[in-house]
Amino acid sequence: MSNVVVLDNGGGLIKAGQGGERDPAVVIPNCLYRPLTSKKFLHPTTTTEEDLTSAAIRRPIDRGYLINPDLQRDIWSHLFNSLLHVSPSSSSLLLTEPLFSLPSIQRSTDELIFEDFGFKSLFVADSPSLVHLYESSRRPDSLLSEAQCSLVVDCGFSFTHVAPVFQNCTLNYGVKRIDLGGKALTNYLKELVSYRSINVMDETFLMDDVKEKLCFVSLDVETDLQIARKQGKDNIFRCTYVLPDGVTHKKGYVKDPEAAQRHLRASPSAAMEPNKEAYQLETIAKTEERKRVDLTKNEFDLMNERFLVPEMIFQPADLGMNEAGLAECIVQAVSACHPYLRPVLYQRWFYVLLSATLKNIHVFSSLINSCHLQVFFVLCLNSIILTGGSTLFPRFAERLQKDLRPLVPHEYQVKITTQNDPVLDVWRGGSLLASSPNFESTCVTKAEYEEHGSARCRRRFFH
């Protein structure tokens, strides 16, 4: 069997390796960076130990789509030759591509793969279908596997997609998108910290680390905002992040990791109990502290920024964006699906699901015919899969469940599945697909590309 390179080419990270393996061999940022100590842009490695303070960054992908093919060629060349050590001419490539990619971008991608690198064949897949494939294989006895249908919520680096998947095919007409991802959240955190503490607008790598270590999703924003106004130890959200000094440590770190996790252990009622005496003492101390300005301070405090940043995924209107929140997008995605799915889904799984509770066959038939979306509603809401790095925020699934429950009829059960590794499981789905016996027959070969062109070959991938 020939070698198959599986490449999950994300806007933030590249995950690459051989098909059939459990984990990718290489996980690196999809960018070039230039630290202050260098005059040229460098390729990131898996063990980068340089001081990345105020490093300049160039990315080939913006808002999820390829905008700089020349830069992407440079990054891929380093990946294939120096990190993976593969020969493209004797290898096939399974590449992930975002939904609704423009034909001009697809042509540029195909030119890179066949003309610049000379891969033997190509298969293009989207992330939701690979996530569904991996979860179905991981849980063969689940409803998701039996029904071959799920709703994938992909909160990635550049955007958030809510995509219905049926029999390993993403239903494009039901896909909903929010133009918010990990990059936008990092930029928002940089603005908040720069306004309240110190200027960190050029510290992309540093603020990514702050976001990943300290941010979390709030289950009750109003209550948490009141707690964040408290002083001293009553404010369980206050934590300190120490900046790198370039001498003793080249990366930032949380000053007191144990204190930074207090909010996960404290109950809301206990956190809201007032302590008037401590409040007065802390107010006096804070007034005196404000009079002393320490220009050598190499750290900053975070309070309500920790949960206001992830809140943007659930309430984009707070940023002035005219878009629905994540829970509303899920309901819209399910409602947009075609009514012709009703007989297919009915034959596949609906009788098995409800026959135990609906004893009367007449009641069962009338329930099926009452609403063309009902079958798909029940199925998708029982098979919501969270993937993407932005779903790693603590309490993300609990908050989504809380927001989604009032929008869904009470007779429908809402079940949210969190992947073990939301960052790598898309690649694992691709690795599973690449190891299937008939994978080579579904690929577009270099000869077919040269004869028919990109547009005709792309029809094979339902794009």
C-alpha positions as CSV (number, residue, x, y, z in Angstrom):
1,M,0.0,0.0,0.0
2,S,1.4,3.4,-0.9
3,N,2.1,6.1,1.6
4,V,-0.7,8.6,2.5
5,V,0.1,11.9,4.1
6,V,-2.7,13.3,6.2
7,L,-2.5,17.1,6.5
8,D,-5.0,19.0,8.7
9,N,-4.0,22.5,7.4
10,G,-5.6,24.7,10.0
11,G,-5.3,28.5,10.3
12,G,-3.6,28.2,13.6
13,L,-1.9,24.8,13.7
14,I,-0.7,22.3,11.1
15,K,-1.2,18.6,12.1
16,A,0.5,16.2,9.7
17,G,1.5,12.5,9.7
18,Q,1.1,9.2,8.0
19,G,-2.4,7.7,7.4
20,G,-3.2,4.8,9.7
21,E,-1.3,6.2,12.7
22,R,-2.9,7.1,16.0
23,D,-1.5,10.6,16.4
24,P,0.1,13.1,14.0
25,A,3.9,13.1,13.7
26,V,4.1,16.9,13.6
27,V,2.0,19.6,15.2
28,I,3.4,23.1,14.4
29,P,1.9,26.7,14.0
30,N,0.9,27.4,10.4
31,C,3.0,30.6,10.2
32,L,6.4,32.1,10.0
33,Y,7.7,34.2,12.9
34,R,10.5,36.7,13.4
35,P,11.7,37.2,16.9
36,L,13.4,40.4,18.0
37,T,16.8,38.7,17.9
38,S,16.4,37.7,14.2
39,K,16.4,39.7,11.0
40,K,14.5,37.1,8.9
41,F,11.4,35.0,9.4
42,L,11.9,31.5,10.8
43,H,10.0,28.3,10.5
44,P,8.4,27.1,13.8
45,T,9.6,23.7,15.1
46,T,8.0,21.2,17.5
47,T,10.5,22.3,20.2
48,T,10.7,26.1,19.8
49,E,12.5,27.5,22.9
50,E,13.2,31.0,21.6
51,D,12.0,34.2,23.3
52,L,8.9,35.0,21.2
53,T,8.3,38.3,22.9
54,S,7.0,40.9,20.4
55,A,7.7,38.4,17.5
56,A,6.3,39.4,14.1
57,I,4.0,36.8,12.5
58,R,3.1,36.0,8.9
59,R,0.2,33.6,8.3
60,P,-0.9,32.1,4.9
61,I,-4.5,31.7,6.0
62,D,-6.9,34.5,7.1
63,R,-10.5,33.9,8.3
64,G,-10.1,30.3,7.4
65,Y,-9.1,30.7,3.8
66,L,-5.8,30.6,1.9
67,I,-4.7,34.1,1.0
68,N,-0.9,33.7,0.4
69,P,-0.1,30.5,-1.6
70,D,3.6,31.4,-1.8
71,L,3.9,31.5,2.0
72,Q,1.9,28.3,2.3
73,R,4.3,26.7,-0.2
74,D,7.3,27.7,1.9
75,I,5.7,26.3,5.1
76,W,4.7,23.0,3.4
77,S,8.1,22.6,1.8
78,H,9.7,22.8,5.2
79,L,7.1,20.4,6.6
80,F,7.5,17.7,4.0
81,N,11.3,17.8,3.5
82,S,12.6,18.7,7.0
83,L,10.0,17.4,9.4
84,L,8.0,14.5,7.8
85,H,10.8,13.4,5.4
86,V,8.3,12.2,2.7
87,S,8.6,12.0,-1.1
88,P,5.5,13.7,-2.5
89,S,5.9,12.0,-5.9
90,S,5.3,8.6,-4.4
91,S,2.7,9.7,-1.8
92,S,-1.0,10.5,-1.8
93,L,-2.3,13.5,0.2
94,L,-5.4,13.8,2.3
95,L,-6.0,17.5,2.9
96,T,-8.6,19.2,5.1
97,E,-10.2,22.3,3.6
98,P,-12.7,24.7,5.2
99,L,-16.3,24.6,4.0
100,F,-17.4,27.0,1.2
101,S,-13.9,27.5,-0.1
102,L,-13.9,29.7,-3.2
103,P,-13.0,28.1,-6.6
104,S,-10.0,30.4,-7.0
105,I,-8.6,29.2,-3.7
106,Q,-9.3,25.6,-4.6
107,R,-7.4,26.1,-7.9
108,S,-4.4,27.6,-6.0
109,T,-4.4,24.7,-3.6
110,D,-4.5,22.1,-6.4
111,E,-1.6,23.9,-8.2
112,L,0.5,23.7,-5.0
113,I,-0.2,20.0,-4.5
114,F,0.1,18.7,-8.1
115,E,2.4,21.2,-9.9
116,D,4.7,22.5,-7.1
117,F,5.0,19.4,-4.9
118,G,4.0,16.7,-7.4
119,F,1.8,14.5,-5.2
120,K,0.6,11.3,-6.8
121,S,-3.0,11.8,-5.8
122,L,-5.3,14.0,-3.7
123,F,-8.3,13.6,-1.5
124,V,-10.0,16.7,0.0
125,A,-12.2,16.5,3.1
126,D,-13.9,18.9,5.4
127,S,-13.4,18.8,9.2
128,P,-17.0,18.0,10.2
129,S,-17.2,14.8,8.2
130,L,-13.8,13.6,9.6
131,V,-14.9,14.3,13.1
132,H,-18.1,12.4,12.6
133,L,-16.2,9.5,11.1
134,Y,-13.8,9.3,14.0
135,E,-16.5,9.6,16.7
136,S,-18.6,6.8,14.9
137,S,-15.6,4.5,14.9
138,R,-14.8,5.3,18.5
139,R,-18.3,4.6,19.7
140,P,-19.7,1.9,17.4
141,D,-22.7,1.1,19.6
142,S,-23.9,4.8,20.1
143,L,-26.9,6.5,18.4
144,L,-24.4,8.6,16.4
145,S,-23.0,5.4,14.8
146,E,-26.3,3.7,14.3
147,A,-28.0,6.7,12.7
148,Q,-24.9,7.9,10.8
149,C,-25.9,11.5,11.6
150,S,-24.6,14.2,13.9
151,L,-24.2,17.9,14.4
152,V,-20.6,19.0,14.6
153,V,-19.8,22.3,16.3
154,D,-16.3,23.3,15.1
155,C,-14.9,26.2,17.1
156,G,-11.5,26.7,15.5
157,F,-8.8,29.3,15.0
158,S,-10.6,31.4,12.4
159,F,-14.3,30.8,12.7
160,T,-17.0,28.6,14.2
161,H,-19.0,26.3,12.0
162,V,-22.2,24.4,13.0
163,A,-22.5,21.6,10.4
164,P,-25.0,18.8,10.1
165,V,-23.4,15.5,8.9
166,F,-25.4,12.6,7.4
167,Q,-23.6,9.4,6.3
168,N,-20.2,11.1,6.5
169,C,-21.3,13.9,4.1
170,T,-21.6,17.5,5.4
171,L,-25.0,19.0,4.5
172,N,-23.8,22.4,3.2
173,Y,-27.2,23.9,3.0
174,G,-27.6,23.4,6.8
175,V,-24.2,24.8,7.8
176,K,-24.1,28.0,9.9
177,R,-21.0,30.1,10.5
178,I,-19.9,32.6,13.2
179,D,-17.0,34.8,12.2
180,L,-15.4,34.3,15.6
181,G,-12.6,31.9,16.5
182,G,-9.5,31.6,18.6
183,K,-7.7,34.4,16.8
184,A,-10.5,36.9,17.4
185,L,-10.7,35.9,21.0
186,T,-6.9,36.5,21.4
187,N,-7.2,39.9,19.8
188,Y,-10.0,40.9,22.1
189,L,-8.0,39.7,25.1
190,K,-5.1,41.8,23.9
191,E,-7.3,44.9,23.7
192,L,-8.7,44.4,27.2
193,V,-5.3,43.9,28.8
194,S,-3.7,46.7,26.9
195,Y,-6.4,49.1,28.0
196,R,-6.4,48.1,31.6
197,S,-2.8,47.1,32.3
198,I,0.1,47.2,29.9
199,N,0.4,47.3,26.1
200,V,0.4,43.7,24.8
201,M,-0.9,44.3,21.3
202,D,2.2,42.8,19.7
203,E,2.4,39.8,22.0
204,T,0.4,37.2,20.0
205,F,2.1,34.1,21.2
206,L,2.1,35.4,24.8
207,M,-1.6,36.2,24.9
208,D,-2.5,32.9,23.3
209,D,-0.8,31.3,26.3
210,V,-2.7,33.6,28.7
211,K,-6.0,32.7,27.0
212,E,-5.4,29.0,27.0
213,K,-4.3,28.9,30.7
214,L,-6.6,31.3,32.4
215,C,-9.8,31.9,30.4
216,F,-13.0,30.0,31.1
217,V,-16.7,30.1,30.2
218,S,-19.1,31.6,32.7
219,L,-22.3,29.8,33.6
220,D,-23.8,33.0,35.0
221,V,-22.2,36.2,33.6
222,E,-24.1,38.7,35.8
223,T,-23.2,36.9,39.0
224,D,-19.6,36.5,38.0
225,L,-19.3,40.2,37.1
226,Q,-20.4,41.0,40.7
227,I,-17.8,38.7,42.1
228,A,-15.2,40.2,39.9
229,R,-15.8,43.6,41.5
230,K,-14.9,42.4,44.9
231,Q,-11.6,43.2,46.5
232,G,-8.8,41.0,47.8
233,K,-9.5,37.3,48.5
234,D,-13.2,37.7,47.9
235,N,-12.5,38.1,44.2
236,I,-11.9,34.4,43.3
237,F,-11.2,35.4,39.6
238,R,-8.2,37.6,40.3
239,C,-5.0,36.0,39.1
240,T,-1.5,37.2,38.1
241,Y,0.4,36.4,34.9
242,V,4.1,37.0,34.9
243,L,5.7,38.2,31.7
244,P,9.0,36.7,30.4
245,D,12.1,38.7,31.2
246,G,14.3,37.2,28.6
247,V,16.9,36.1,31.1
248,T,15.6,33.7,33.8
249,H,12.5,32.6,31.8
250,K,11.7,33.1,28.1
251,K,8.0,32.2,28.4
252,G,5.3,33.7,30.6
253,Y,3.6,31.8,33.4
254,V,0.8,32.0,35.9
255,K,2.1,33.3,39.3
256,D,-0.2,31.1,41.5
257,P,-1.8,28.3,39.4
258,E,-3.7,27.0,42.5
259,A,-5.3,30.4,43.1
260,A,-6.2,30.7,39.4
261,Q,-8.4,27.6,39.7
262,R,-10.4,28.7,42.7
263,H,-13.4,29.6,40.6
264,L,-13.8,26.0,39.6
265,R,-14.1,24.8,43.2
266,A,-16.1,27.6,44.8
267,S,-19.9,27.6,44.8
268,P,-21.6,30.8,43.5
269,S,-23.5,31.3,46.8
270,A,-20.4,31.2,48.9
271,A,-18.6,33.5,46.5
272,M,-21.4,36.1,46.7
273,E,-21.4,36.3,50.5
274,P,-20.3,39.9,51.5
275,N,-17.4,40.6,53.8
276,K,-17.8,44.3,54.8
277,E,-14.8,44.5,57.0
278,A,-12.4,43.0,54.5
279,Y,-14.0,45.1,51.7
280,Q,-13.2,48.4,53.6
281,L,-9.7,47.3,54.4
282,E,-9.0,46.3,50.8
283,T,-10.5,49.6,49.5
284,I,-8.1,51.6,51.6
285,A,-5.2,49.5,50.5
286,K,-6.1,49.7,46.9
287,T,-6.4,53.5,47.1
288,E,-2.9,53.7,48.5
289,E,-1.6,51.3,45.9
290,R,-2.9,53.4,43.1
291,K,-0.8,56.3,44.3
292,R,2.4,54.3,43.8
293,V,3.2,53.6,40.1
294,D,5.7,50.8,39.5
295,L,7.1,51.2,36.0
296,T,9.3,48.1,36.5
297,K,6.3,45.8,37.1
298,N,6.7,42.7,34.9
299,E,3.2,41.2,35.5
300,F,-0.4,42.0,35.1
301,D,-3.7,40.9,36.8
302,L,-6.7,39.4,35.1
303,M,-10.2,39.4,36.6
304,N,-13.4,39.6,34.5
305,E,-11.4,39.4,31.3
306,R,-11.1,35.7,32.0
307,F,-14.7,34.9,31.2
308,L,-15.7,37.9,29.1
309,V,-13.4,36.8,26.2
310,P,-15.0,33.3,25.7
311,E,-18.4,34.9,26.2
312,M,-18.1,36.4,22.7
313,I,-18.8,33.0,21.2
314,F,-22.1,32.8,23.0
315,Q,-23.0,36.5,22.7
316,P,-21.3,38.0,19.5
317,A,-23.6,41.1,19.8
318,D,-21.5,42.2,22.8
319,L,-18.7,42.9,20.3
320,G,-21.1,44.8,18.0
321,M,-21.3,41.8,15.6
322,N,-24.7,41.3,13.9
323,E,-24.6,37.5,14.3
324,A,-26.4,34.9,16.4
325,G,-24.8,33.2,19.3
326,L,-23.7,29.6,19.2
327,A,-26.9,28.1,20.7
328,E,-29.0,30.0,18.1
329,C,-26.8,28.8,15.3
330,I,-27.3,25.2,16.3
331,V,-31.1,25.6,16.2
332,Q,-30.9,27.4,12.8
333,A,-28.6,24.7,11.4
334,V,-31.0,21.9,12.4
335,S,-34.1,23.9,11.1
336,A,-32.4,24.6,7.7
337,C,-32.1,20.9,6.8
338,H,-34.1,19.6,3.9
339,P,-37.5,17.8,4.6
340,Y,-36.5,14.9,2.3
341,L,-34.4,13.7,5.1
342,R,-37.5,12.5,6.9
343,P,-38.1,9.1,5.1
344,V,-34.4,8.3,5.1
345,L,-33.9,9.0,8.8
346,Y,-37.2,7.2,9.6
347,Q,-36.0,4.0,7.9
348,R,-32.6,4.2,9.5
349,W,-33.3,4.8,13.1
350,F,-36.4,6.6,14.3
351,Y,-38.5,3.5,15.0
352,V,-35.7,2.1,17.1
353,L,-35.4,5.3,19.0
354,L,-39.1,5.7,19.9
355,S,-40.7,2.3,19.7
356,A,-39.9,1.7,23.4
357,T,-41.9,4.7,24.4
358,L,-44.6,5.0,21.7
359,K,-46.8,2.0,22.1
360,N,-49.6,3.1,19.8
361,I,-48.6,2.9,16.1
362,H,-51.2,5.5,15.1
363,V,-49.6,8.0,17.6
364,F,-46.2,7.1,16.1
365,S,-47.3,7.7,12.5
366,S,-49.0,11.0,13.3
367,L,-45.9,12.2,15.2
368,I,-43.7,11.4,12.1
369,N,-45.9,13.3,9.8
370,S,-46.6,16.3,12.0
371,C,-43.4,18.1,11.3
372,H,-40.8,17.5,8.6
373,L,-38.0,18.7,10.9
374,Q,-38.8,16.6,13.9
375,V,-36.8,13.5,13.0
376,F,-33.7,15.5,12.3
377,F,-34.2,17.6,15.4
378,V,-34.2,14.6,17.7
379,L,-31.3,13.0,16.0
380,C,-29.0,16.0,15.8
381,L,-29.7,17.2,19.3
382,N,-28.7,13.8,20.6
383,S,-25.5,13.8,18.7
384,I,-23.9,17.3,19.1
385,I,-20.1,16.9,18.9
386,L,-17.7,19.7,20.0
387,T,-14.4,20.0,18.3
388,G,-11.8,22.7,17.8
389,G,-9.3,24.3,20.2
390,S,-11.8,26.9,21.4
391,T,-14.0,24.2,23.0
392,L,-11.2,23.5,25.5
393,F,-12.4,26.3,27.7
394,P,-13.6,25.0,31.1
395,R,-17.4,24.7,31.3
396,F,-17.8,25.2,27.5
397,A,-20.2,22.2,27.2
398,E,-22.1,23.1,30.3
399,R,-22.8,26.6,29.1
400,L,-23.8,25.5,25.7
401,Q,-26.2,23.0,27.3
402,K,-27.7,25.8,29.4
403,D,-28.2,28.2,26.5
404,L,-29.5,25.5,24.2
405,R,-32.1,24.0,26.5
406,P,-34.6,26.9,26.4
407,L,-34.5,27.1,22.6
408,V,-35.3,23.4,22.1
409,P,-38.8,21.8,22.7
410,H,-38.9,20.1,26.1
411,E,-39.6,16.7,24.6
412,Y,-36.2,16.6,22.9
413,Q,-33.2,15.5,24.7
414,V,-30.0,17.5,24.2
415,K,-26.8,15.5,24.4
416,I,-23.4,17.2,23.9
417,T,-20.3,15.1,23.3
418,T,-16.9,16.6,24.1
419,Q,-14.0,15.0,22.2
420,N,-11.0,13.7,24.2
421,D,-8.6,15.9,22.1
422,P,-10.6,18.4,20.0
423,V,-7.4,19.7,18.4
424,L,-6.2,16.4,17.0
425,D,-9.4,14.4,16.4
426,V,-10.0,15.9,13.0
427,W,-6.6,14.6,11.9
428,R,-7.4,11.2,13.5
429,G,-10.5,11.0,11.4
430,G,-8.5,11.7,8.3
431,S,-6.0,9.0,9.4
432,L,-8.8,6.5,9.7
433,L,-10.2,7.4,6.3
434,A,-6.7,7.2,4.7
435,S,-6.3,3.7,6.0
436,S,-9.6,2.4,4.5
437,P,-9.2,-0.2,1.7
438,N,-10.9,1.8,-1.0
439,F,-9.3,5.2,-0.2
440,E,-7.1,5.2,-3.3
441,S,-10.0,4.7,-5.6
442,T,-11.7,7.9,-4.3
443,C,-8.7,10.1,-4.9
444,V,-8.0,12.4,-7.8
445,T,-4.8,11.4,-9.5
446,K,-2.2,13.8,-11.0
447,A,-3.0,12.5,-14.5
448,E,-6.7,13.3,-14.0
449,Y,-5.9,16.7,-12.8
450,E,-3.7,17.4,-15.8
451,E,-6.4,16.1,-18.2
452,H,-9.5,17.6,-16.7
453,G,-8.4,20.5,-14.5
454,S,-9.2,21.5,-11.0
455,A,-12.9,22.4,-11.4
456,R,-13.9,19.0,-12.8
457,C,-11.8,17.0,-10.4
458,R,-13.3,18.8,-7.4
459,R,-16.7,17.5,-8.2
460,R,-15.6,14.2,-6.8
461,F,-15.4,15.7,-3.3
462,F,-18.9,17.3,-3.4
463,H,-17.5,20.8,-3.2
